[in-house]
Amino acid sequence: MTDQRTNHVMPDARATNDELDESWETMTRHLLAAAEVIRSDPRADDPVIRAAGYHYLLNLTNAALEHKVFSADREFPEHGRLQDSTKRYATESPDCLFGVTSLDPAGTYRVTVTGGNPHYLGFTIYRDMDHYGNSRGVATDDFAALFAAATGATLASISRPGGLRVDENGDCELILSAEPHEGNWLPLTPDADHLMSRQYFYDWDTEEAAHISVERLDDTGDGPVAEPEKVIDEVVGFGQLVEGFARTWSTFYNLKAEKKFNTLVTEPPVADNFAGDGGYISYGGGFFDLAEDECVVVEFTPPECHFWNFALGDVWSQSLDYTFRQSHLNGFQARLDENGVFRGVIGHRDPGVANWFDTAGNRFVHVTYRWWLAARPDLVTPTVRIVKFDDLAEELDPATPRITSEERLDSLDRRRRAVLRRYRR
């Protein structure tokens, strides 16, 4: 049977209203289970931490809607924002605009990049990130398995710097297909599920986001239709993703808090096809419990790499506000001493140090840092020590860069303007 209004071929058997209603009930059960992740954490007895947890679930809800609903049509694709200032989870990078498009591995797609001048541009093909299923089958003491469950498996990637070829304006096209294609191309294997883009920015004052669009080149019909079966998949998939995200990242970061307590650890480089083909990519981090009168002195010599940053998150892995607060710095923004050493402070109050990381009042903070497209795989681990805030004058190296209150206000104003400009808010 054909619907004459749309020329759309109708299925022989549609989902029933009972099945549609049950999908909505199933979704609400997943959301309640996600809330239980927050409520069951002993730290959430503190109303401030519980409130941050519910705010975190709103971030996850926003991200899950983008991934499973708004950017989920494989026939009529759109490239949505998977993570930004309104979708903060897994201590995502404040320097990055993440995009996502769902893919049909049997299809052929063209990705078009126009305008902008990001410091790094990369595309990665992923298998399905089954957070809901993976959160139930992963050993809670296995970092590698937990990270794989949380991020999904990468299948192929291309980037600039790397093999992605662009024209004199920085524009380019990229073909995604099962069959090889001349020029920029990524293979679609039978298990390909979605494309993720990353645009990293270093100089926030001058670097702008490119516009990325995705179109399917093989014929798929006149336009999208909200079929009952499709809506059921969206509703249930959305609920599963929120619960799966909450469970997986809670397990991962609680293990981090246990194994990397009041210290930092650099992990080995991730897979070569994780996000680029221009060097080694490695992550590191740790968890700190800081009393009101304590702070952390951080020192390291940055490795030779295309990009690095150092950022704070809360108990739930939600990155701290980076629009109005300096909760993060990248290698362009940071001020090194005359010997190329980074010297900074994580603290609840501004110590007058240029490289200050604002905890936003959080006693418990997660640290995540990234060495991106590094020349060597043996990457550095920052040294840290917890000291009393009142003892900072004696504890800090004399070479530690300082900042005036006027300079701080100017820096924060530029930060705010840059983030709002990047996300068009």
C-alpha positions in Angstrom: 0.0 0.0 0.0 1.2 3.5 -0.8 0.3 6.7 1.0 -0.6 9.0 -2.0 0.3 12.2 0.0 3.9 11.2 0.4 4.6 8.4 -2.1 5.8 6.5 0.9 5.5 2.7 0.8 3.4 1.6 3.9 4.5 -1.5 5.8 2.2 -4.5 5.8 2.1 -4.6 9.6 2.4 -1.5 11.8 3.2 -1.3 15.5 0.1 -1.1 17.6 -0.9 1.7 20.0 -0.2 -0.7 22.8 3.3 -1.1 21.6 3.8 2.7 21.3 2.4 3.2 24.8 4.7 0.5 26.2 7.7 2.1 24.5 7.0 5.4 26.4 6.6 3.5 29.7 9.9 1.7 29.0 11.6 5.0 28.4 10.3 6.5 31.7 11.6 3.4 33.5 15.0 4.0 32.1 15.0 7.6 33.2 14.0 6.5 36.7 16.8 4.0 36.7 19.2 6.8 35.7 17.9 9.0 38.6 18.7 6.0 40.9 22.3 6.2 39.9 22.4 9.7 41.4 20.3 8.9 44.5 22.3 5.8 45.4 25.7 7.6 45.5 26.5 8.3 49.2 28.0 11.7 48.3 24.6 12.7 46.9 23.3 13.0 50.5 24.6 16.5 50.1 21.8 18.4 48.4 24.3 20.5 46.4 25.9 17.3 44.9 22.5 15.8 44.3 21.4 18.9 42.5 24.5 18.8 40.3 23.6 15.1 39.6 20.1 16.0 38.4 21.6 18.8 36.3 24.0 16.2 34.9 21.0 14.0 33.9 19.5 17.0 32.0 22.8 17.2 30.1 22.6 13.5 29.3 19.0 13.9 28.2 19.9 16.7 25.9 22.7 14.6 24.4 20.6 11.4 24.1 17.9 13.4 22.2 20.5 14.6 19.8 22.0 11.2 19.2 18.9 9.0 19.2 16.2 11.4 17.8 17.4 14.6 16.1 20.4 13.2 14.3 19.3 9.6 14.1 17.7 9.5 10.6 20.1 7.4 8.5 18.1 8.1 5.3 17.9 11.8 5.7 20.9 12.7 7.8 21.7 15.8 9.8 24.9 16.6 11.6 24.0 17.5 15.2 25.9 18.6 18.3 26.7 15.6 20.4 28.5 17.6 23.1 28.7 21.3 23.7 28.1 23.7 26.6 24.5 22.4 27.1 25.6 18.7 26.8 28.4 18.3 29.3 29.3 14.8 30.3 32.4 12.5 30.5 34.5 15.6 31.2 34.3 16.5 27.5 36.8 18.9 26.1 35.8 22.6 26.5 37.9 23.3 23.4 35.9 21.0 21.2 32.7 21.1 19.2 31.5 17.5 18.8 29.1 16.5 16.0 27.2 13.3 15.2 25.3 11.7 12.4 23.8 8.3 12.3 24.8 6.1 9.4 23.4 3.2 7.3 26.4 1.0 6.4 24.8 0.2 3.1 24.6 3.9 2.2 26.9 6.4 0.5 27.3 9.8 2.2 29.0 13.1 1.4 30.3 15.2 4.3 30.9 18.9 3.3 33.0 21.2 5.4 32.9 24.9 4.7 34.2 28.0 6.5 35.9 28.2 9.8 39.5 27.6 10.9 39.6 25.1 13.7 43.0 24.2 15.1 42.1 20.5 14.5 39.4 18.8 12.4 38.7 15.1 12.6 36.1 12.5 11.6 35.7 9.0 13.1 33.4 6.2 12.2 32.0 4.3 15.3 30.2 1.1 16.0 27.1 1.5 18.1 27.8 2.9 21.6 25.6 0.5 23.5 26.0 2.1 26.9 22.9 0.3 28.3 24.1 -3.2 27.3 27.7 -2.5 28.1 27.1 -1.1 31.5 25.8 -4.5 32.6 28.6 -6.6 31.4 31.9 -4.8 32.1 34.2 -5.6 35.0 34.1 -2.6 37.3 37.9 -2.7 38.0 39.0 -2.8 34.3 39.8 0.7 33.1 40.4 -0.4 29.5 37.1 -2.3 29.3 35.2 0.5 30.9 36.6 3.1 28.5 35.7 0.9 25.6 32.2 0.5 26.9 31.9 4.3 27.4 33.2 5.4 24.1 32.2 2.7 21.7 34.6 1.1 19.2 36.3 3.2 16.6 36.4 1.8 13.0 38.2 4.4 11.0 39.3 8.1 11.2 40.8 10.9 9.2 41.9 14.3 10.4 43.7 17.6 9.7 46.6 17.5 10.7 46.8 14.1 9.1 45.5 12.7 5.8 42.4 14.9 5.4 43.0 17.1 2.3 41.5 20.6 2.3 41.5 23.4 -0.3 43.1 26.8 0.2 40.1 28.0 2.2 40.2 25.0 4.5 37.0 23.6 2.9 36.7 19.9 2.0 34.5 17.0 1.1 34.6 13.5 2.6 32.9 10.4 1.2 31.6 7.6 3.4 30.9 4.4 1.6 31.5 0.7 1.5 33.3 1.0 -1.9 36.6 2.9 -2.1 36.5 6.5 -3.4 39.1 8.9 -4.7 40.0 11.8 -2.4 38.9 12.0 1.2 37.2 8.7 2.0 36.3 6.6 5.1 35.0 3.0 4.7 31.6 1.9 5.9 31.9 -1.6 7.2 28.7 -3.6 8.0 28.9 -2.6 11.7 29.3 1.2 11.1 26.7 3.0 13.1 27.5 6.7 13.3 30.0 9.5 12.3 31.5 11.8 14.9 33.3 15.0 14.1 35.6 17.0 16.4 36.6 20.6 15.9 39.3 21.7 18.4 40.0 25.3 19.1 43.2 26.7 20.5 43.1 30.4 20.1 39.5 31.1 21.1 39.7 34.7 20.0 40.4 34.0 16.4 39.5 30.4 15.5 35.9 29.8 14.3 33.9 26.6 13.8 33.4 25.3 10.3 29.9 24.3 9.1 29.6 20.5 8.6 26.7 19.0 6.6 26.0 15.4 5.6 23.9 14.2 2.7 23.1 10.7 1.5 23.9 10.2 -2.1 22.0 7.0 -2.9 18.3 7.3 -3.4 16.2 7.0 -0.3 12.8 8.5 -1.0 11.0 11.8 -0.8 11.5 12.7 2.9 11.4 11.4 6.4 8.2 9.9 7.9 7.5 9.3 11.6 6.6 5.6 11.2 5.4 4.0 14.5 8.3 1.5 14.4 10.8 4.3 14.0 9.3 6.3 16.8 9.4 3.3 19.1 13.1 2.9 18.3 13.7 6.5 19.1 11.8 6.5 22.4 13.3 3.4 23.8 16.8 4.1 22.4 16.7 7.6 24.0 15.8 6.1 27.5 18.4 3.4 27.2 21.1 5.9 26.3 20.4 8.1 29.3 20.5 5.2 31.7 23.4 3.6 30.0 25.4 6.8 30.0 24.7 7.4 33.7 25.6 3.9 34.7 28.7 3.5 32.6 30.3 6.9 33.4 29.4 6.6 37.1 31.2 3.3 37.2 34.2 4.6 35.2 34.7 7.8 37.3 34.1 6.1 40.6 36.9 3.7 39.7 39.0 6.7 38.8 38.2 8.3 42.2 39.4 5.1 43.9 42.4 4.2 41.9 43.6 7.8 41.1 42.9 9.5 44.4 44.7 12.8 44.9 47.1 12.0 42.1 47.3 12.1 38.3 48.0 9.2 35.9 48.6 9.3 32.1 47.1 6.4 30.3 48.8 4.8 27.2 47.8 6.2 23.8 44.4 5.2 22.5 43.9 3.3 19.2 45.5 4.7 16.1 42.0 5.1 14.5 40.5 6.8 17.6 40.2 10.3 16.2 43.0 11.1 13.8 45.9 9.9 11.7 48.5 12.6 12.6 50.1 11.4 15.8 49.6 9.8 19.2 46.5 10.6 21.3 46.6 10.1 25.1 44.4 11.0 28.1 45.2 11.3 31.7 43.6 12.4 34.9 42.7 11.9 38.5 40.3 12.7 41.4 40.8 15.2 44.2 39.1 15.8 47.5 39.9 19.3 48.5 38.9 20.9 51.8 38.0 24.6 51.8 41.5 25.6 52.8 43.4 23.3 50.4 44.5 23.6 46.8 46.6 21.6 44.3 49.9 22.8 42.9 50.3 21.4 39.3 53.6 21.3 37.3 54.6 19.7 34.0 56.5 20.4 30.8 54.0 19.9 28.0 55.0 17.3 25.4 55.5 18.0 21.8 52.0 17.8 20.4 49.5 19.6 18.2 47.1 20.3 21.1 46.8 19.8 24.8 44.5 20.9 27.6 43.8 20.4 31.3 40.2 20.6 32.5 38.1 20.0 35.7 34.8 18.1 36.1 32.6 17.3 39.1 31.6 14.0 40.8 29.3 13.0 37.9 32.0 13.6 35.2 30.1 16.8 34.2 32.7 19.3 33.1 32.6 22.5 35.2 31.3 25.6 33.7 33.9 26.9 31.2 31.9 29.8 29.8 32.0 32.1 32.9 34.8 30.4 34.9 38.4 29.4 34.1 37.9 25.7 34.9 40.2 24.7 32.1 43.2 25.9 30.0 44.7 24.7 26.7 48.2 25.0 25.5 47.6 28.3 23.7 45.9 29.9 26.7 48.3 28.6 29.4 51.2 30.7 30.4 54.5 28.8 30.7 57.6 30.0 32.6 60.8 31.0 30.8 61.9 27.3 30.8 58.7 26.1 29.2 57.2 24.7 32.4 53.5 24.9 33.2 52.9 25.9 36.8 49.3 26.2 38.0 46.9 25.9 40.9 43.6 24.0 41.4 41.7 25.9 44.1 38.5 27.2 45.4 39.7 30.8 45.4 41.7 32.9 43.0 45.3 32.8 44.1 46.5 35.5 41.6 48.2 32.8 39.5 47.6 33.0 35.7 47.1 29.2 35.4 44.4 28.9 38.0 41.7 26.2 37.7 38.5 27.3 39.4 36.7 24.5 41.2 33.4 26.3 41.1 32.9 25.4 44.8 33.3 21.7 44.2 35.1 19.8 47.0 35.3 16.7 44.7 36.9 17.4 41.3 37.9 15.2 38.5 40.8 16.2 36.3 41.1 15.2 32.7 44.0 16.2 30.4 44.7 15.4 26.8 47.9 15.2 24.7 46.6 15.3 21.1 48.6 14.2 18.1 51.8 13.9 20.0 55.1 13.1 18.3 56.0 10.3 20.8 54.0 7.7 22.7 55.8 8.1 26.0 53.8 11.1 27.3 54.4 13.0 30.5 52.4 12.9 33.8 52.0 16.2 35.7 53.3 16.3 39.2 50.8 17.4 41.9 50.9 18.2 45.6 48.1 19.3 47.9 49.0 22.3 50.1 47.2 24.8 52.3 46.0 27.8 50.5 47.6 30.1 53.1 51.0 28.4 52.4 50.9 29.0 48.6 53.3 31.9 48.8 56.0 29.6 50.1 55.0 26.5 48.0 54.9 28.1 44.6 58.0 28.3 42.5 59.1 32.0 42.0 58.8 31.4 38.2 55.0 30.8 38.5 53.2 33.3 36.2 51.0 35.8 38.0 48.0 37.8 36.9 46.3 41.0 38.1 42.7 41.3 38.9 42.1 43.5 35.8 43.8 40.9 33.6 41.7 38.1 35.1 38.5 40.1 34.4 39.6 40.7 30.8 40.5 37.0 30.4 37.1 35.8 31.7 35.3 38.3 29.5 37.1 37.0 26.4 36.4 33.4 27.4 32.6 34.1 27.7 32.4 35.9 24.4 34.4 33.1 22.6 32.2 30.2 24.0 28.9 32.0 23.2 30.2 32.8 19.7 31.3 29.2 19.1 27.9 27.8 20.0 25.8 30.7 18.6 24.2 31.4 22.0 
